[in-house]
Amino acid sequence: MMLDLLLLGVGLILIIKGGDFFVSSSVRIAEQLRMPRVVIGSTLVSLATTTPELTVSIFSGLKGESGLAVGNAVGSCICNLGLILGVMAALKHVEVHPRTLRTAFAAMLGSGVLLFVLTSDLTLSRGQGVFLVALGVAYFVFDFSRHQRHVSPAAHAEAAALETEFVNRHSWLKGGRGAALQFLAGAVLVVVGSKLLVDSAVGIARALGIPSLIIGLTIVAVGTSLPELITAITSSRRNVSDLAVGNLLGANIANLTLIVGSAASMHEVSMSRAAQLLNFPSLLGVMLLALWMFSTESRVSRREGTVLLTFYAAYLLALVSLTLAGLT
């Protein structure tokens, strides 16, 4: 048990650093393509910051622990909007442009509803997993090409300025070779960290007699969402909060399609009715709450950030209560 806890901590540290490397290298690629920051956030950075979830999903599926992978993905989505967006807004109000993010919001909400419907029989088959992966790939290809066709000269300056802000943290890696080294280092750290995280999480779940789904919804979900948290805080400090919001929405779409789909395509997922009725309504609830906040004032205030944090705390309390009652 103690060894599993130690390995869990090491795995989280490796994932955090690897995710940071992925984000930095992705932004540098985006700058070379002269992409606007909302595209960087909703496509490249969101895919980069979800590599921990994807790697955890693959390792979990290979071990037959698909519940851990799905719990990780769904828990990360709730964490992204409840905890991370809440922390961002609590520190400094978050400015957004609802019209720009309309497509991403619709895709995120639609993915959540679809997943809720697909799991109505408490299972997610391999065929449904493949369908979700195809849906996720189609969305990101569409989103990338849609924005790429409408890049303005002002967006060029945005991307260049943002790239400078991120790369300054790793100035020793400037140049093509540095970017490649950074990307490979991030890949190695995320893969090794994810392997340690999955193995230790499964060990802890078995030692405590807790379903792996619950471990995925809590410890693993928060751990693999740390790259998004780092990106969110950095973006907020640099007054480019729309990058962070686009990243969170894109990461949620990736989680609900690519990540969940990858796990299910390798091994059929099953869950309890109590877990489904708590987690998916909570997911849809925090999505609608964030959508309402964005649409009313085109920003999330500090008070609204506190509301999101309270929602997330209530969700965790309900999850722990159900677990202790043996209903999950």
N, C-alpha and C positions, 0 to 999 in steps of 0.2 A: 504493500500500500504506500509506504513512504517513498519507495523507489519510483512508483508510478507518479506520485505527486511531483517529485523532483524532475522526472522526464517531461511531465506536463509543462512545468515552468520553463525548461530549456526549449521545448518545442515552440512555446508561445514567443519567446525571445527571438528565436531564429525566424519565425514567421513575420514578426514585426519588422525586423531589419530587412528581410528579403522583400516584403511588400513595399517598403520604403524605396528600395533600389528599383523595383519594377515601376513604381509611379514616376520616379525621376527620369528613368530612361524612356518611358512612354511619352512624357511631356516633351522631351528633347526630340523625339521622332515627330511629334505633332508640330513642333516649331518648324522643323525642316519642311513639313508639308504645308505650312502656313494655314493652319486651321484655327477657327475661333475657339475661345476657351469653353463655350458650352458644348462644343463637339468633343473637345478633349475630355471634358468631364463625363459626358454621357456615353462615350464610346471607348476611347483608348484607356483613360484612367480607370473607368469603372471596370473594364475587363482586367486591367492589371491588378487592381485592388481585390478582385474576386478570385485571383489565382490561388490564395490559400484555401478558400472554400472549395474550389474545383479540385485541388490536389487532395484535400481531406475527403471529398466525395469519392474520388477514384480509389484511394486506399481503403475507404470504408466499404465500398462496393466489392472490392476484391476480397475483403475479409468476411463478406456476408453480413456486414453491419450497416445495411442501407438505411435503417432507422436513424443511426447516428448522422448520416449524410443529410437526410431530409430534415432532421431536427436542426442541424447546423445551418442549412439554407434558410428555412423558415424563421428560425430564431435570429439569424443575422439580419433579415429584412425588418423584423420588429425592432431589433436593436438599432439599425440604421436610422429609422424615423423617430423612434421613441427616445433612445439614449443619445445618439450622435447628433441628430438635428436639434434635440432638446438642449444638449450641452452648448452647441454652436450659438443658438438663440439666447440662452441664458447668459453667455459671455458677451454677446453683441448681437443686436437685432440683424436678421438675415434678409437682405434684399433679394427679390426674385422677379422674374419676368414671366408671368403665367402663360402668355401667348407662346413664348419660346419653348416652354416646357410642356405644352399641352399634349403633344404626341407621346412624350415619355410617360407622363402621368396616366394617360389612357392605356398605354401598353402595360404599365405596372399594375394598375387596377384590374385590367382584363386578365392578366396572367394569374393574379391572386384568385379571382373568381373562378377561372378555369381550373386551377389546381384544387380548389375547394370542391368543385363539381366532380372532378375525376376521382377524388378520394372519398366520395360519398359512401362507397362500399367498404371503406377502411383499408383499401389496397391501392397500389399504383403499379400497374403491370409493366413489363419490359417494353411492350409495344407502345404504351402511353409515354414511357420515358423517351423513346426514340422520337416520338411526335413532339414532345416538349423541346428536345434538343434542336430539331429542325425548325421549330417555331422561333427559338431564340436566335439561331443563326440568321434566319430570314429577317428578323427585326433589326439586328445590328448591321447587317449589310444595307438594308433600306435606310436606316438612320444615318449611317456614315455617308452614303451616296447622296442622300437628300440635303444634308448640310454642306457637303463638299461642293455641290452645284451652286450654292448661294454664299460663297465666301466673299466678303467685301474688303476693300483696302483697309478699313478701320480694324477689321478682324485680324488682319496680318499683324498690325502693331500690338493688338491684344495678346496674340499667341507668342510673339517675340518677347514681350515684357514678362509674361507669365513664365516662359521657359527660363529666363534669366533668374527669376525669383527662386525657382526650384533648383536649378543647377548650381546656384551659389553654395548650396549645402554640400555639394560634391564637386568642387571646382577642379580637384585633381583628376577628374575623369572626363575632362573635355576632349572632344575629338571623336572620330569614328571608332577607333580602337577602344577608347575609354567607355563609350556607350555599350559596345559589345561585351566588354568585360563586366560592366555593371549589370547588364541584363543576365549574363550567365551566372554571375554571383548571386543575383536575386533568385534565379531559378533553383540553384543548388540549395540555398538557404530555405526556400519555401518547401521544396520537396522533402528535405531531411527533417525540417521542423514539423511538417504535416504528418510524416510517418511516425515521429515520436508522439505527436499529439493524439493521433488515432489510437495507437497501441496503449498509451497511458490512460486515455479516456475510457477505453473498453475495459482495461484492468480495474479502474476505479469503479466503474458501473457494476461490474461483477462482484467486486469486494463489498460494495454497499447494498447490492441487490436492487439497484435502480435501473430502469430501462435505459438503454443507450440513447433512445430518442430524447429523454430528459437531459442527459449530459450534453447532447448536441444542441438542445434549445438554450442552454445556459452557458456553461463554461466554454465550450468549443465555439458557440456562436459569438460570444463577446470577444474571445481571443482572435478569431479569424476576421472580425470586423475592425480590429485595431488599425490596419492600414487605412481604412476609410476615416476613422477618427483622426488619425494624424493628418491626412489630407484635408479634412474639414477644418481643423483648428488652424493649420497653416494658411489655408485659403481665406478664412475669416480674418486672420491677422493682416493679410495682404489686401483686404478689401476686394476680394474676388470670390464672394460667397456663392455666385451663380455656378462657378466651377464645382464647388463642393456639393451643391444641390443636384446639379446634373450628374455628378459622380454617384450620389446616393440613389437616385432614381435608376440610373443605368445598372448599378450594382444589384439592386433589388430585382430588376428584370432578368439579369443574368442568373441570379440565385434561383428564381422561380421557374426558369426554363432550362438553361444550360446545366446548372448544378444539380437540381432535383432530377432532371431528365437523365443526366449521366449516371447517377446512382441507381435509378430505377431500371435503366437499360441493362445494367449489369446484374441486378438482383431485385426481384419483386419486393416492394415496400409494403409493410403492414403496420397498422397503428390501432390504438384503442379508440373507442368512441369518445371518451372523455378528453383525450389528448386532441382529437380532431376538433371537437366542439369548443375547446378553449383556444387553441392556437390559431386556427384559420379565421374565426370571427375577430380575434385580437389583431391579426394581421390586417384584415380588411378595415377594422375600426381605426387603426392608427393611420392607414392610408387615407381614409375619408377625413380624418381629423386634420392631417397635414394639408390635404387638398382644400379644405374649408379655410384654413389659415392663409394659404397662398392666395386664394381667390378673393378674399375680403379686402385686404389692404396691400397686396403684392409684396408682403413681407411677413416674417415671423418675429414677433416682438419678444422681449425678455420674459414677459408674463406668460406668453404662449409657450415659450420654451420650458418654463416651469410646469405647465400643464402636460406637455409631452413627457417630461421626466416623471411626473406623478403617474401618468398612464403606464409607463414602463415599469415603475416600481410596483404598481398594483398588479400588473400582469405577472411579474416574477413571484409576488406573494401568492397569487392564485395558483400558479404552477407548483410552487413548493407545497401548498396546502393539499392539492390533489395528489401529489406524490406521496406525502406522508399518510394520506388516507388510503393509499394503495389503489387509486382509481386510474392511474396512468399506465 
